Amino acid sequence: CSKHPCQYGHCVNKDGGYTCSCSTGWTGRNCQHDINECFKHPCQHGRCLNTAGGYKCSCSTGWTGRNCQHGKILCSSGWSDYDNNCYKFVKDKLCWSKANEKCKDLGANLASVTSAGENDFIKGLIADGPIRHLVWFGLNRLDGEWKWTDGSTLSYKNWAKGEPGSNLWGKTADCANMYSKKGQWSDTGCSYSFSFLCKVPK
């Protein structure tokens, strides 16, 4: 390994020789061959350009995202704009899974909340309900861990005091919602029917 034979990786010395542990995107005895990630067709709506150790997508018109997976849309009638996302408050009351399906039918997800500013914006959208009016958004518990349906990182939290609990009203509480007046979060059994909020990137 003193001669640094591994071009794009880590050298492991062995009796009578060495082996290379290659960095992501590289292969070969000396990690000298670039893997062509474009063979896997990662760009959903665009053209793949292989690069050293990775790839880039050149998206078709109307699409964005690392893999050209997000459609560029303007907020249409009935949708509200905040920080490059569009939001739709649906007052129809559905259980969490049906609300999630409805958002997907609209090309969106149940809303994620990633900052205090976004939380305040959403609170304003849903503030026309009574004090304990609850609204579904996209946070649910999977295998004991709270996750957003759109894959966003759960870095911001605004749980009400004592939340999240494990059970509420005798049912497993694996879905989260927001109090319409206070903007705080609680967990509730997923089978209850509430209004809900959808979100889609522009």
DADA-V391193 format. One record per residue. N is the residue number from 1. RES is the residue in one letter. PHI is phi as a letter, one per 20 degrees, with the letter a starting at -180 (* if undefined). BURIAL is b if it has 16 or more other C-alpha atoms within 10 Angstrom, else e. D_FIRST is the distance of its C-alpha to the first C-alpha in whole Angstrom. Layout:
BEGIN
n res phi burial d_first
N RES PHI BURIAL D_FIRST
N RES PHI BURIAL D_FIRST
END
This chain:
BEGIN
n res phi burial d_first
1 C * e 0
2 S f e 4
3 K e e 5
4 H l e 5
5 P f b 6
6 C e b 8
7 Q f b 11
8 Y c b 13
9 G r b 11
10 H d b 9
11 C e b 6
12 V d e 7
13 N f e 6
14 K c e 9
15 D g e 11
16 G m e 11
17 G r e 8
18 Y a e 7
19 T c b 9
20 C d b 9
21 S d b 12
22 C f b 14
23 S f e 16
24 T g e 20
25 G n b 21
26 W c b 18
27 T b b 17
28 G o e 16
29 R g e 13
30 N d b 11
31 C l b 13
32 Q e e 15
33 H d b 19
34 D f b 21
35 I f b 23
36 N e b 27
37 E f b 28
38 C f b 32
39 F f e 32
40 K e e 33
41 H l e 36
42 P f b 35
43 C e b 38
44 Q f b 41
45 H c b 43
46 G r b 41
47 R d b 39
48 C e b 35
49 L d e 33
50 N f b 29
51 T c e 27
52 A f e 23
53 G m b 22
54 G a e 26
55 Y b b 29
56 K c b 32
57 C d b 36
58 S d b 39
59 C f b 42
60 S f e 45
61 T g e 48
62 G n e 49
63 W c b 46
64 T b b 43
65 G o b 40
66 R g e 36
67 N d b 37
68 C l b 41
69 Q e e 42
70 H d b 45
71 G f b 48
72 K e b 49
73 I c e 53
74 L e e 55
75 C f b 57
76 S e e 60
77 S g e 63
78 G n e 63
79 W d e 60
80 S d b 59
81 D d b 56
82 Y b e 53
83 D l e 50
84 N m e 49
85 N c b 50
86 C d b 54
87 Y c b 56
88 K c b 58
89 F e b 61
90 V d b 62
91 K e e 65
92 D g e 66
93 K e e 65
94 L c b 62
95 C f b 60
96 W g b 56
97 S f b 55
98 K f e 58
99 A f b 57
100 N f b 54
101 E f e 55
102 K f b 57
103 C f b 55
104 K f e 53
105 D f e 56
106 L e e 56
107 G m e 52
108 A c b 51
109 N c b 50
110 L g b 52
111 A f b 51
112 S e b 48
113 V c b 49
114 T d e 46
115 S b e 47
116 A f e 51
117 G f e 52
118 E f e 52
119 N f b 53
120 D f e 56
121 F f b 56
122 I f b 57
123 K g b 59
124 G f e 61
125 L f e 61
126 I d b 62
127 A f e 65
128 D e e 68
129 G e e 68
130 P f e 69
131 I g e 68
132 R d e 66
133 H f b 65
134 L d b 62
135 V c b 60
136 W f b 57
137 F c b 53
138 G e b 50
139 L d b 49
140 N b b 49
141 R e e 47
142 L c e 45
143 D l e 43
144 G n e 45
145 E c e 43
146 W f e 45
147 K b b 43
148 W e b 45
149 T f e 46
150 D e e 44
151 G n e 41
152 S f e 41
153 T f e 39
154 L e e 42
155 S e e 41
156 Y d e 45
157 K c e 48
158 N b e 51
159 W f b 53
160 A f e 56
161 K g e 57
162 G n e 56
163 E d e 54
164 P e b 52
165 G e e 54
166 S e e 54
167 N b e 57
168 L b e 60
169 W l e 63
170 G n e 62
171 K c e 60
172 T f e 56
173 A d b 55
174 D d b 52
175 C c b 53
176 A d b 53
177 N b b 56
178 M c b 57
179 Y f b 61
180 S f b 62
181 K e b 64
182 K e e 61
183 G m b 58
184 Q e b 57
185 W d b 55
186 S b b 56
187 D d b 55
188 T b b 57
189 G g b 58
190 C f b 57
191 S e b 60
192 Y f e 62
193 S d b 63
194 F c b 63
195 S f b 62
196 F b b 59
197 L c b 57
198 C d b 55
199 K b b 52
200 V b b 50
201 P f b 48
202 K f b 50
END
